[in-house]
Amino acid sequence: MPRKTPVDKLSAEIAAILDDYGDEVMESVDEAVKEVTKAGAKALRAEAKRTFGGTGAYAKGWTSTVETGKRSAQGTIYNKDLPGLPHLLEYGHLNRDGSRTPGRVHIATVEKEIVEKFEEEVYRGL
């Protein structure tokens, strides 16, 4: 049954309801960020193994971290063992003799999947 609110306290009541909803949304987003970053690191390990062959340090080094605040959540996926290498492998680089090594796109494909999965998780949580 709806409760009766005096007109002079209506704005405070609406603010409280919206604040509660915001807290629920942030919990949903936090959970989505955690799931997606963990899945993204796992997908990058698999993609690195497939693209470059073997199970070396590059493939094993992919990991993720999540930082959450009161109104924010940020997930980061990175290679902890070889931090500068992903950029060189993704976009290519110059060699000592002046020739160029072409890039092998492996991060962008996983990134696209992760973004789509994150959007689906957030919509499902709302």
C-alpha positions in Angstrom: 0.0 0.0 0.0 1.5 3.4 -0.9 2.4 5.6 1.9 1.2 9.2 2.2 3.9 11.9 2.1 3.2 15.5 2.9 3.9 17.9 0.0 6.6 19.7 1.9 8.6 16.5 2.3 8.0 15.1 -1.2 11.4 16.2 -2.6 13.2 14.5 0.2 11.2 11.3 -0.2 12.0 11.3 -4.0 15.7 11.9 -3.3 15.8 9.0 -0.8 14.1 6.7 -3.4 16.5 7.7 -6.1 19.5 7.3 -3.8 18.4 3.7 -2.9 18.0 3.0 -6.6 21.4 4.4 -7.3 22.9 2.1 -4.7 21.3 -0.9 -6.3 22.5 0.1 -9.8 26.1 0.5 -8.5 26.0 -2.9 -6.9 24.9 -4.3 -10.3 27.6 -2.4 -12.1 30.3 -3.5 -9.6 29.3 -7.1 -10.1 29.3 -6.7 -13.9 32.7 -5.1 -13.9 34.2 -7.9 -11.7 32.7 -10.7 -13.9 33.6 -9.0 -17.2 37.2 -8.2 -16.3 37.9 -11.7 -15.0 36.4 -13.2 -18.2 38.3 -10.7 -20.3 41.7 -11.7 -18.8 40.8 -15.3 -19.4 39.8 -14.6 -23.0 43.0 -12.7 -23.6 45.1 -15.6 -22.3 43.3 -17.9 -24.7 43.6 -15.5 -27.6 47.3 -15.0 -26.9 47.9 -18.7 -26.9 45.9 -19.1 -30.2 47.5 -16.1 -31.9 51.1 -16.6 -30.9 51.2 -20.3 -30.1 52.6 -21.9 -27.0 51.9 -21.1 -23.4 54.7 -18.6 -22.7 54.9 -15.8 -20.3 53.0 -13.4 -22.6 49.9 -15.6 -22.5 50.2 -16.4 -18.8 50.8 -12.8 -17.8 47.2 -11.5 -18.5 45.4 -10.5 -15.3 42.8 -8.1 -14.1 42.1 -5.7 -11.2 38.9 -4.0 -10.1 38.7 -0.7 -8.2 35.4 0.3 -6.8 34.3 3.4 -5.1 31.0 4.7 -3.7 29.8 5.8 -7.2 32.4 4.3 -9.5 33.8 1.0 -10.6 36.8 0.5 -12.9 38.2 -2.7 -14.2 41.7 -3.0 -15.8 43.0 -5.9 -17.8 46.7 -5.9 -18.3 49.8 -8.1 -18.8 51.7 -8.1 -15.5 54.7 -10.0 -16.7 55.4 -8.2 -20.0 53.6 -4.8 -19.7 55.0 -3.1 -22.8 54.7 -6.0 -25.2 50.9 -6.0 -25.9 51.1 -2.6 -27.6 54.0 -3.7 -29.8 52.3 -7.0 -30.8 48.9 -5.4 -31.4 50.1 -2.4 -33.5 53.4 -3.6 -34.9 56.8 -1.9 -34.5 60.0 -1.0 -36.3 62.9 -3.3 -36.2 66.6 -2.4 -35.8 67.2 -2.8 -39.6 64.4 -0.3 -40.4 61.9 -2.9 -41.5 58.5 -3.0 -39.9 56.9 -5.9 -38.1 53.1 -5.9 -38.7 50.8 -6.0 -35.8 48.7 -9.0 -34.9 45.3 -7.9 -33.8 44.3 -9.9 -30.7 43.4 -7.4 -28.0 40.8 -5.5 -30.1 38.7 -8.5 -30.8 38.5 -9.5 -27.2 37.8 -5.9 -26.2 34.8 -5.8 -28.5 33.4 -9.0 -26.9 34.0 -7.6 -23.4 32.2 -4.4 -24.1 29.2 -6.2 -25.5 29.2 -8.6 -22.5 29.5 -5.7 -20.0 26.5 -3.9 -21.6 24.4 -7.1 -21.4 25.3 -7.7 -17.8 24.4 -4.1 -16.8 21.1 -4.3 -18.6 20.3 -7.6 -17.0 21.2 -6.2 -13.6 18.8 -3.2 -14.0 
